[in-house]
């Protein structure tokens, strides 16, 4: 669903709108969720350098900020889960990639695997991703389904790394 000019302007006039749209990446006319996930890789390069307790704290803070910002954006554009809101993709993508930072395995091939796995789980929406997407309203619902997708992707990434290590 495309936004009216007034909706876009409302998002771009407020700091929460900038955050919710992933600094504008969610306003892409093509595949905003995928573009948002790609844009999330840039800040990831800094986040992955944090010690894991600080990374965990950053993820919790990003989630809390996302709940507020996404809730504001949902109310501003009057759409339950607008495609332009991609901060949830940012946080979900960072969760998917967290194992790479924790175990210092962050080469570009693994980042690409984490990106693809997150997109698969975010699009396929296995339970409880689909449950959160359908039943929890507002900013919490917008954020929570991507957190679940990120957790699934992180677990799949760990399993893939273990498989590769076992075969090496």
Secondary structure in CASP SS format (residue, H / E / C, confidence):
PFRMAT SS
TARGET T0000
AUTHOR 0000-0000-0000
METHOD secondary structure of the structure
MODEL  1
X C 1.00
X C 1.00
X C 1.00
X C 1.00
X H 1.00
X H 1.00
X H 1.00
X H 1.00
X H 1.00
X H 1.00
X H 1.00
X H 1.00
X C 1.00
X C 1.00
X H 1.00
X H 1.00
X H 1.00
X H 1.00
X H 1.00
X H 1.00
X C 1.00
X C 1.00
X C 1.00
X C 1.00
X H 1.00
X H 1.00
X H 1.00
X C 1.00
X C 1.00
X C 1.00
X C 1.00
X H 1.00
X H 1.00
X H 1.00
X H 1.00
X H 1.00
X H 1.00
X H 1.00
X H 1.00
X H 1.00
X H 1.00
X H 1.00
X H 1.00
X H 1.00
X H 1.00
X H 1.00
X H 1.00
X C 1.00
X C 1.00
X C 1.00
X C 1.00
X H 1.00
X H 1.00
X H 1.00
X H 1.00
X H 1.00
X H 1.00
X H 1.00
X H 1.00
X H 1.00
X H 1.00
X H 1.00
X H 1.00
X H 1.00
X H 1.00
X H 1.00
X H 1.00
X H 1.00
X H 1.00
X H 1.00
X H 1.00
X H 1.00
X H 1.00
X H 1.00
X H 1.00
X H 1.00
X H 1.00
X C 1.00
X C 1.00
X C 1.00
X C 1.00
X C 1.00
X C 1.00
X C 1.00
X C 1.00
X C 1.00
X H 1.00
X H 1.00
X H 1.00
X H 1.00
X H 1.00
X H 1.00
X H 1.00
X H 1.00
X H 1.00
X H 1.00
X H 1.00
X H 1.00
X H 1.00
X H 1.00
X H 1.00
X H 1.00
X C 1.00
X C 1.00
X C 1.00
X C 1.00
X C 1.00
X H 1.00
X H 1.00
X H 1.00
X H 1.00
X H 1.00
X H 1.00
X H 1.00
X H 1.00
X H 1.00
X H 1.00
X H 1.00
X H 1.00
X H 1.00
X H 1.00
X H 1.00
X H 1.00
X H 1.00
X C 1.00
X C 1.00
X C 1.00
X C 1.00
X H 1.00
X H 1.00
X H 1.00
X H 1.00
X H 1.00
X H 1.00
X H 1.00
X C 1.00
X C 1.00
X H 1.00
X H 1.00
X H 1.00
X H 1.00
X H 1.00
X H 1.00
X H 1.00
X H 1.00
X H 1.00
X H 1.00
X H 1.00
X H 1.00
X H 1.00
X H 1.00
X H 1.00
X H 1.00
X H 1.00
X H 1.00
X H 1.00
X H 1.00
X H 1.00
X H 1.00
X H 1.00
X H 1.00
X H 1.00
X H 1.00
X H 1.00
X H 1.00
X H 1.00
X H 1.00
X C 1.00
END
